[in-house]
Amino acid sequence: MYAFMDELEARFDEERRSEIDELIEELTDAERASVTLSARLAGADGSVTLALRGGSVVVGEVLDVTRSWVLLREGVGDSLVMLSAVVGAWPLGRSVARESSIRGGVGVGHVLRELCACAASVAIDSDCGDHRGIIDAVYADHVDVALSGAVLGYDGRDEEEGQTVSLALAGLRRLRVLGQRWSPGY
């Protein structure tokens, strides 16, 4: 009789362990499904590499993250990278910031308006090419950049100083302020 009870308890314990393992697996999957790239970038420790639409790569330390962009400190300057342009990121590790700590924050339009007000020289990498100049005006879904004439890419569009190009915000990949760090606060 004791052998029967011992066997019954062992089967019960094994089934309970199996159910707990399945529950843990389901909860892990559910938790991972709610983790965003911005949360993983905010939890990144050390240098990260971001591969962007169009093939460019940015390497740097994460300074700040919102739901729409990440600010990276590179060796020579800082880059504001649109999360919508990121197609790959490594190494991210397992560390994750709490989703509630990732602020909606200042949108890229607000950042561009501030740079426009400061008349800061910028380099903008977009789906339309690479452009250097000063932001002339910021609209609901695009930005006007008065080109400086400094050639940034191979396409030659930046060679005409004084020309203004309108860039769709949806096509922006990376924004750099030339000749300075993004902010002394970082």
N, C-alpha and C positions, 0 to 999 in steps of 0.2 A: 504494500500500500504506500510505503514511504517513497519507493522508487517511482511509482506512478505520479505522486504529488511533486516530486523533484523534477521529473520530466515535464510536467504541465507548467510548473513555474519557469523552467528554463525556456520553453517555447513562448510563454507569455513575455518574458524579459527580452527575448530575441525579437519578437514582433514589435514590442514597444521601442526598442533601439532602432529598428528598421524604419518605423514611422517617424521617429525623431530625426533620423538622418534625412529622410525625404522632406520633412518640414524645413530643416535647415537649408537644404538645397533650394527649395522653392522660395524661401525668404531671401536667400542670397541673390537669386535671379531677379526677384522683385526689386531688391535694393539697387542692384546694378542697373536695372532698367530706368531708374530715376536719376542716375548720376549723369551730369552734363560735362561736356568738355571743359567748360569754364571752371567747374568745381575741381576737376582733376588738375588743371593748370594752376589753380590757386593753391593746391596742395603740393605742387611740384617742389622738389628740393634741389637746388643747384641749377645748372644750365640745362635748357631744353632746346630742341631743334624743332622748328615748324616748317613743314613743306606747304607751300601756298599754291593756289590755282595758278596755272601758267608756268610752273616749274621752279620758281625761285625758292630759296631756303633762307630762313632767318634763325640764327643761333644766339641765345642770350638768357639772362636771368629774369624771371618773372618779377616785375615790380608791382603790378596792379592788374586786376581782372574785373571786368563787368560781364554782363550777359551778352554784350555785343562786340567787345574788343579786349585785347590783352596788351599790356605795355611791357616791352622787353628792353633790358639794358644790354646792348651789344658792346663790343670792345671800344668802338669809336663814338657811339651815340645811342640814342634810344629810338625804338620803333613802336608805333601804335599799329597793331595788326588786327584787322577785322576777323572775328571768329568765323564769319561766313566764308572767308577766303582760305581758311586752314583745311587742308585735305589730309594731313598727317602730322603726328606729334610724337616725339620720343625724347628721352625716357620719361614716362609719367609715373611709374611705380604704382603702388597701391594706396598711397596717401591721398585723401580726398577732403577738401574743405566742405563744411556744412553748406548745403544749398542755400539756406537762409542767410549765410554770410556773404554770398555773391550778390552784390547790389545791382539793381537795374542800372544805377549810376547815370552818369552823363553820357548821352548818346554822341555818336560821331559828329552829328550836325552841330551840337553845342561846342564841341572841341574845335571844329573848323571855324565857327563864328568867332571864338576867342582868338584863334590864330590870325584871322582876318583883321580883327580889331588891333592886334599887336603888329601887324604888317610883317610877320615873321617869314623868313625864307623857308620854303618847304620843298621836299621831294616826295612826290606821290606816285606810287606804283599801283596801276589800275589795269583792268582788262583792256584798256585803250592804249596802254603804253606807259612809259615812265616819263614824268614831267617834273621840271624844277621851275619854281617861280614863287609868286606871292598870291595868296588867295584874295581874289577880287570881290567875290560875293558868294553867299551860301543860300541856296534855295531849299525848297521842301525835299526834293529828291536828287539834286545835283549841285555841283560847286563849280564856279568859274575860277580858273587859275591863269593869271597873267604870267606868261612864260618869260624866263630870264635870259634865254639864249644859251644857257649852259647845257651842253649835250649830255644826256644821262644814258640813253639807250642807243640801239643800232638803227632805229627807224628814222632818225633825223627830224622828227617833228618839233623838238625843242630848240632847233637852230634859229628859228625866227623870233628874235626878241620883240616884245611888244604884242605879240599875238596872244589872244585869250582863248583858252580851250575850256569847254564845259564837260565835266566828268560826272557820270551817274554815280550816286553814292553806292548803289548796289554793286558797282563794278570795282570799288576801291578794295585794295588788298593790304597796302602798307603805307603808312604816313610817317615821315621823319621831319623834324625841325632841324634845319641845317646850321652848323656852327655852334651848337649848344646842346646840353642835356635837356631832356623833356621838361623837368621841373626840379628846382633845388630841393624840394621836399622829398625826393626819392633818393 
